Amino acid sequence: MIVQACINGARPRDFHPLLPLTVAAMAGDAAACVAAGAAELHIHPRGADGRESLGAVDATMLAVRQACPGTLIGVSTGAWIENDEARTRAAIAAWRELPDYASVNLSEADAPAVMELLRQRGVGIEAGLVTIADSERFVALAGHDRVLRILVEIDIPDLSPAVDEAHGIAAVLERAGVRRSILLHGVDLTVWPFVELARQRRWSTRVGLEDGRTLADGTIAKDNAAIVAAAVAMFRGPPAG
């Protein structure tokens, strides 16, 4: 069970005053999150124009590794980043400062090819499952057990159906005999209930400005480190209720 920090994602600049978008800001923010208790980092590198870019992975990885030596660092391979399958594959093939792992969304058409390319490059895979259909596609893939972990990322805004979807995904994985660790996270209003659910199920979780900007009481967090510290405290504290 770990708390991973997801420090920026695809959020726009005005989402939070301290959203880290430059390489220097990401490195400094990442170090603060590790100091607050984050075991790993999930980052969406940005180019000089502030937009997400797989071409910015090398510079970002180098800076964050220098700031957080020994910490596992992952990036997204979301299809929207390059918005072209060939450009996505070319960018991954050109990486020189390899991340420890990369998230691959099973809802995306090119996911199997991206996963195979990451394996060839020696990069671990977080298999991103948003829906039960994603989980069924995942377990049907040859070699699906050759991943670092399962990333259950529920984007349903209402808690009850979101929890049902998470349990449905877990049931598919259980029936298929998948034994990889699970990292569960929600978004916005479901972030904190899912941190608690992850703790109850003895899964890992992630928090940070990619997923939401508030603390469990609804107040706007000062920064990513404050969100991480709150999640770590929840994981270490007594069960809710």
N, C-alpha and C positions, 0 to 999 in steps of 0.2 A: 504494500500500500504506500503510494507516494502522492505528494501534491506537486503537480507540474504547473509552471507559470506560463500562461499564454499572453504575451505582453502587448500585442497590437492587432493582429489579424488584419481584416479588410476594413476596419473602422476608419471613418473619415477624420480629417484633422481636427474638426470641431467637436468630436465626441467627448474628449476630455482634455483639459489643459496640459496634462503631462503624458499624453499618448506618445510613445517613442517611435519616431519615424526616420530619424537619421541613424547612420551607423554608430556614431558616438553616443547618441541618446539610447539606442538599444543596448549597447555594451554597458553603459552606466546603470540602466534600469535592470538589466539582467543580473548584474552583481548585487544590486540592492535586493532583488527577489531571492537570490540564493542566500544572502545574509538573513532574510526573513524566514527561511525554512524551505524554500522550493528545492526539490531534489533534481528536477530537470527543467528544461526550457523549451518552449515551442514558439518559434518566431516566423513572421512573414517579412522577409527582407524587402526593402524599398530602394528604388533607384533614386538618382539625384532629383528627379521631379516629384518625389514623394509617392509614386505609384508602386504597387507590388511588382516585383520582378524576380524571376528565377535567375536572371543574369547578375543579380546583386548578391547572390548567395556567398560567393568567395570572400568578398570584402567584409560581409557581415559575420561570417563564421570566424574569420581571422580575428576580428576585433572582439567578438564575444568570447572566444576561446582564451584570448589574452586576459580578459577581465574575469573569467570564470574557469580557471584551469581545472580539469578533472570532471566538470559537469557535463552530462549528456545534453546535447542540443539537437533539436529537430526543426524541420521546416515544413511548410505546406507545398504540395504540388498541384493545388487546385486548378482545374481546367480554365477557370476564368482569368487566371494570372496572365498567361500568354495568349489565351483565347484562340489557340491553334495547336492541334495535336503534334504536328511536326516541330513547331517552335518549342513546345514543352519538352519533347524528347531531346532535341538538339541542345537545349539549355542544360538539362540534366547530364547529358553526355559530356558537356564541356566543363563541368564543375571540377575544380582543382582542390579547393578546401572543402572536403566532403563533410556533410553533417553526419551525426551518429545515426539518425533515422529521418524518415520523411513520411508524412501522412499522405495516404492515397484514398480518395473518396470512391467507394465501390458503386456509387450512383452514376459515376462518369463512364462514358462508353470506352475510353481508352485505358481504364484502370488496370486490366491484366497486363498490357504491354508496359505501362509505367512501372508496375511492380517488378516485372522481369528485368527491366533496365536497371532499376535500383539494386536488385540482387547481383546483377553482373558488375555493378560498380562497388559492391560491398557496403551498401547503405541499408540499414535496418528499415523495416516497414511497419508503420502503424496503419492497420487496415481500418479505414473510417466507415462506420456503419451508421446511417441515419434512420433507416427504416428496416422493418422485418424483411422486405424484399431485398434490401442490400445484403442482409445476413444470409439469405438463401442463395444469392448469387455468389457470395464469398465462399460458403462451404462447398459449392459445386465446382470451384476452381481446382484444377490439379495443383498440388503443392501448397494448398492454402495454409497448411501448418507451418510453412517457412516464413513466418512473420515475427516481428519483435513482440507485438501486442495487438489487442483489439481496441479500437477507439470507438466507443459508443457515444455518439454525439447527437443528442435529440434536440431538434429545433422547433418542436411543437410548443406554442406559448402557454397552453393550458396544462396545469400540472397533472391532473388525473390521466388524460390520454397520453401525456408524455411518459408517465411512469409505466403505463400499460405497454407502450411501445418498447421501452427499455427492457422490461421483463420478457416481452415477446422475442426480442433479439437474443437475449441471454438464453431463452429456451431453445431457439434454433441452434445456437452454438453448443449447448449441452447435449442435444440429441445427436449432433454430428461428432461428438467426442472431442471438440476443440479444447485444448488445455492451455492456451496462451492466456496471459494476464489480461484483465479488462480495465480500461480507464474510461470512466463515465463522466460526462459533463453536460450541463444544460446551457441555456442562453437567457440573459436578462432575468426575467422573473423566476425561472426555474433553476438558476445557478445554485443558490444555497440549499434548496430542498434536495438537489441532486448531490451536493457535497455530503449531506447527511445520509442519503440513500447509499452512496458509494461506501461510506464508512460502515453502514449496517451490513452491506453485502461483502465487505472486506475487499472492495475494488479500489483502484487508484482513482484520482480525480484531477481536474485542472481548474484553475481560476485565473483571472486577469482581465485586462481591458478588452481583449478579443471577445470574451463571453459576456461581460457585464461590468458596469462601473460602480455598482452599489455594494455596500456591506449588507449583512443579513438583516439589519434593522431598517434597510431602505435608504440610508444616508449615502451621499456620494463619497466614495473613498478618496483619500488624499492622492493615492498613487497605486501602482501595481503591488508594491511591497506591502502596503497596508492590507490589500485584499489577500495576498498570500499568507500574511501573518494570521489573519482571521481564520482562514481555511485550515492552517496547520493547528491552530488552537482548537478548532472544532474536531479535527481528527484525533487529537490527543486527549480531549476532554471526556466526561462521562456521557453516556447515551442520552439523546434528547428525550424529554418526556419522563 
